[in-house]
Amino acid sequence: MIELSNVSKLFDQARAVDDISLTVATGELCVLVGTSGCGKSTTLRMINRLIAHSAGSIRIDGRDIEQIDPQQLRRGIGYAIQSTGLFPHWTVARNIAVVPRLLGWPAERVRQRVEELLQLLELAPAEFAGKYPRQLSGGQAQRVGVARALAGDPDILLMDEPFGALDPITRESLQNELLRIQQQVRKTIVFVTHDMDEALKLASRIVVMDKGRIVQQDSPQALLAKPANAFVENLLGGQERGLKQAGLLRVDSLMQALARPTSAVTGPRIKATDSLRQALSLMLWHRCSSLPVVDDQGRQVGVLQLDALMSRPQ
């Protein structure tokens, strides 16, 4: 869906992006991660021509972006940023409707799309459609920003640290929301963050950048297992890599399953859908070497042993 070939960007002879090549497949959630000033946001903004690239080529669905009218290009690409960029004097509904209206959609189709997206992002249309941005919490405003980015039903969604200014609880909630939405709508998403935990949680593929270049790109599991160099290893958390890797695996991947679910259990227990990192934390806290594993109804469906956690393959 997106192809960058030998792309560079110079600002007054300083190379912000230096000869990078990157392919993002259809339906992939690709996360660009790195320290401040590494070129990740510049790379993102070159895709929809908010910043012009200095060298190389960028193609979307096989078409060179320089051959596409910039306004037409941007209307076909969703864009969500940290500050949301909502128009303060417009209602939530009008903010979401801006791109469909520019695309010339009929009024009834626009209304239906606004309502559909508010429901998708768990914002009750009757409650939120007529509100103004100043009446929203930070998390609600960010949801509206994501809804606006999705409003024109674009194939591609670009997200530049959209959750960076939020508190940890709201941020985690919106990360979960993005994963849920992605399972339903399967957009091609390029997501920029400086937070490696966020990258590991969201990405199907992580692209690590440093000083304008791509240092390594791979799946979260592969990246944790074999970082290319000390920079990537440190970015991944150094000695905490094992915990981060455990955070990507579910309890049911290592538990001993029971032949049939039993009655609800009391005391320390872990859900089958929780992560191995959460299970290890519970074991350390309660000083136990095994945990009953329960389903959403609280019935025991298995047992997780510390030995199984320690001997899991990397």
C-alpha positions in Angstrom: 0.0 0.0 0.0 2.9 2.4 0.9 6.3 2.3 -0.7 9.2 4.6 0.2 12.3 4.1 -2.0 15.6 5.8 -1.1 13.8 8.7 0.5 15.7 11.7 2.0 14.6 15.0 3.5 17.0 17.9 3.9 16.4 21.1 5.9 19.1 23.6 5.1 21.5 20.8 4.2 20.8 18.9 7.5 19.5 15.4 6.7 16.4 14.8 8.8 15.7 11.6 6.9 18.6 9.9 5.2 18.0 7.5 2.3 15.3 5.2 3.8 13.4 2.5 2.1 10.2 1.1 3.6 7.2 -0.9 2.4 4.0 -1.0 4.4 1.6 -3.8 3.4 -2.2 -3.4 3.1 -3.8 -3.8 6.5 -0.6 -3.6 8.4 -0.2 -1.5 11.6 3.4 -0.2 11.2 4.9 1.8 14.1 7.8 4.2 13.6 9.7 4.5 16.9 12.9 6.2 18.0 14.2 9.1 20.1 13.2 12.7 19.5 14.6 14.1 16.3 15.2 10.7 14.6 13.1 11.6 11.6 10.0 9.5 12.3 7.4 12.4 12.2 9.1 13.9 9.1 8.8 10.5 7.4 5.1 10.3 8.3 4.4 13.8 7.0 6.1 13.1 3.7 3.6 10.3 3.0 0.7 12.8 2.6 2.9 15.6 1.3 2.6 17.8 4.3 6.4 17.9 3.9 7.9 17.5 0.5 10.7 14.8 0.2 14.1 16.0 -1.2 15.1 12.7 -2.9 13.7 9.3 -3.7 10.1 8.3 -4.4 7.0 7.6 -2.4 4.2 5.5 -3.9 0.7 4.8 -2.6 -1.1 1.8 -4.1 1.5 1.9 -6.9 1.0 5.7 -7.7 3.8 8.2 -7.2 2.4 10.8 -4.8 4.0 13.6 -6.8 1.6 12.7 -9.6 -1.4 13.1 -7.3 -3.0 16.5 -6.4 -2.0 17.2 -2.8 -5.6 18.0 -1.7 -6.9 14.9 -3.3 -4.1 12.9 -1.7 -4.8 14.2 1.8 -8.6 13.7 1.5 -7.9 10.0 0.8 -5.6 9.6 3.8 -6.8 9.8 7.5 -4.5 11.9 9.7 -4.6 12.0 13.5 -2.2 14.1 15.6 -1.4 14.6 19.3 -3.3 17.9 19.6 -6.4 16.5 17.8 -6.6 19.7 15.7 -10.4 19.9 16.2 -12.0 23.2 15.1 -13.1 24.7 18.5 -16.1 26.5 17.1 -17.6 23.4 15.4 -19.6 20.7 17.0 -18.2 17.1 17.3 -20.5 16.0 14.4 -19.3 18.8 12.1 -15.7 18.2 13.0 -16.1 14.5 12.0 -18.0 15.4 8.9 -15.4 17.7 7.4 -13.7 15.3 5.0 -16.9 13.5 3.8 -18.4 16.9 3.0 -15.2 17.9 1.1 -15.6 14.7 -0.8 -19.1 15.7 -1.8 -21.0 13.0 0.0 -24.8 13.4 0.3 -26.0 14.9 3.6 -27.8 11.7 4.7 -24.7 9.5 4.1 -22.6 12.0 6.0 -25.0 11.9 9.0 -25.0 8.1 9.0 -21.2 8.0 8.8 -20.8 10.4 11.8 -23.2 8.3 13.9 -21.5 5.1 12.9 -18.1 6.4 13.9 -19.3 7.8 17.2 -20.8 4.4 18.0 -17.6 2.7 16.9 -15.5 4.9 19.3 -18.1 4.4 22.1 -19.3 8.0 22.1 -23.1 8.0 22.3 -24.3 10.1 19.3 -27.2 11.6 21.2 -24.8 12.8 23.9 -21.7 13.8 22.0 -22.7 14.9 18.4 -23.8 18.4 19.5 -21.0 19.1 21.9 -18.0 21.4 21.3 -14.4 20.4 21.8 -14.1 22.5 24.9 -16.8 20.3 26.5 -14.8 17.1 26.0 -12.2 15.4 28.1 -8.8 14.8 26.6 -9.6 11.2 25.9 -13.0 12.1 24.3 -11.4 14.7 22.1 -8.7 12.2 21.0 -11.5 9.7 20.1 -13.2 12.4 18.0 -9.8 13.1 16.3 -9.6 9.4 15.4 -13.2 9.4 14.2 -12.5 12.4 11.9 -9.4 10.7 10.5 -11.6 7.6 9.7 -14.6 9.6 8.4 -13.8 9.5 4.7 -13.3 5.7 4.9 -9.6 6.1 3.8 -7.5 3.0 3.1 -4.6 4.6 4.9 -4.4 6.2 8.4 -1.4 8.2 9.6 -1.1 8.8 13.3 1.5 11.1 14.8 1.8 10.5 18.6 -2.0 10.7 18.9 -2.1 9.6 22.5 1.2 11.2 23.7 -0.4 14.0 25.8 -2.9 11.7 27.7 -2.7 10.3 31.1 -1.6 6.6 31.4 -5.1 5.2 32.0 -6.7 7.1 29.2 -3.8 6.3 26.9 -4.1 2.5 27.6 -7.8 2.7 27.0 -7.4 4.4 23.6 -4.6 1.9 22.6 -7.1 -0.9 23.3 -9.7 1.0 21.3 -7.4 1.4 18.3 -6.6 -2.4 18.4 -10.3 -3.2 18.6 -11.1 -0.9 15.7 -8.3 -2.2 13.6 -9.6 -5.7 14.0 -12.9 -4.5 12.6 -11.9 -2.2 9.8 -8.3 -3.4 8.8 -6.8 -0.1 7.7 -3.2 0.4 6.7 -1.9 2.4 9.6 1.5 4.2 10.1 1.8 5.2 13.7 4.5 7.4 15.2 5.6 7.1 18.8 8.6 7.6 21.0 7.2 5.1 23.6 8.5 1.6 23.0 5.8 0.0 25.2 3.2 1.6 23.0 5.0 0.3 19.9 5.2 -3.2 21.2 1.5 -3.3 22.1 0.2 -1.9 18.9 2.5 -2.9 16.0 2.4 -5.8 13.6 5.8 -4.4 12.6 8.1 -1.9 14.3 10.5 0.3 12.4 13.3 1.7 14.6 14.8 4.9 13.4 17.9 6.8 14.6 19.5 9.9 13.1 17.3 9.8 10.1 18.0 6.2 9.1 16.2 2.9 9.7 18.2 0.8 12.1 16.0 -2.3 12.2 12.5 -3.3 11.3 10.7 -6.5 12.3 7.8 -7.9 14.3 7.8 -7.0 18.0 8.7 -10.6 19.0 11.6 -10.8 16.6 12.9 -7.4 17.6 12.9 -8.3 21.3 14.6 -11.7 20.5 17.4 -10.2 18.3 18.0 -6.5 18.5 20.4 -5.4 15.8 22.7 -3.3 18.1 23.1 -1.7 21.5 20.9 1.3 20.5 17.9 -0.9 19.7 18.5 -3.1 22.8 18.5 0.0 25.0 15.4 1.4 23.3 13.7 -2.0 24.0 14.5 -1.6 27.7 17.8 -3.4 28.0 17.6 -5.8 30.9 13.8 -5.6 30.9 13.5 -7.1 27.5 12.3 -10.4 29.0 9.4 -8.7 30.8 8.5 -6.9 27.6 8.5 -10.1 25.7 6.3 -11.7 28.3 3.9 -8.8 27.9 3.3 -9.9 24.3 2.3 -13.5 25.1 -1.0 -14.6 26.5 -1.5 -16.9 29.5 -3.4 -19.5 27.5 -0.3 -20.0 25.3 1.5 -21.7 28.2 -1.2 -22.9 30.6 -2.0 -26.6 31.2 -5.6 -26.8 30.1 -8.2 -28.7 32.2 -10.4 -31.3 30.5 -13.4 -29.2 31.4 -14.0 -25.9 33.2 -14.6 -26.2 36.9 -16.4 -23.9 39.3 -15.2 -20.4 40.1 -12.1 -20.1 42.2 -11.0 -17.7 44.9 -7.7 -16.2 45.8 -4.9 -15.3 43.3 -5.9 -16.2 39.7 -5.2 -15.0 36.2 -7.4 -14.7 33.1 -6.5 -16.9 30.1 -6.4 -13.7 28.0 -4.0 -11.8 30.3 -0.3 -11.5 29.5 2.5 -13.7 30.9 3.9 -10.5 32.3 0.8 -10.0 34.4 1.0 -13.6 35.6 4.6 -13.3 36.6 3.8 -10.1 38.6 1.0 -11.9 40.4 3.3 -14.9 41.2 5.9 -12.5 42.6 3.4 -10.5 44.6 1.7 -13.6 46.2 4.9 -15.6 46.3 3.4 -18.6 44.5 4.8 -20.9 41.8 1.5 -21.5 40.0 -1.8 -19.8 39.3 -5.3 -21.0 38.4 -6.3 -19.7 35.0 -9.9 -18.6 34.6 -12.3 -17.6 31.8 -14.5 -14.5 31.6 -17.1 -16.2 33.8 -14.5 -16.9 36.5 -14.4 -20.7 35.9 -11.1 -22.4 36.1 -9.9 -23.6 32.7 -6.3 -24.3 33.4 -3.1 -23.9 35.5 -0.1 -21.8 34.7 3.2 -23.0 36.3 6.2 -20.8 36.9 8.4 -23.5 35.4 6.5 -23.3 32.1 7.0 -19.5 32.1 10.7 -19.8 32.8 11.3 -22.4 30.1 9.2 -20.8 27.3 11.0 -20.6 23.9 12.3 -17.1 23.0 
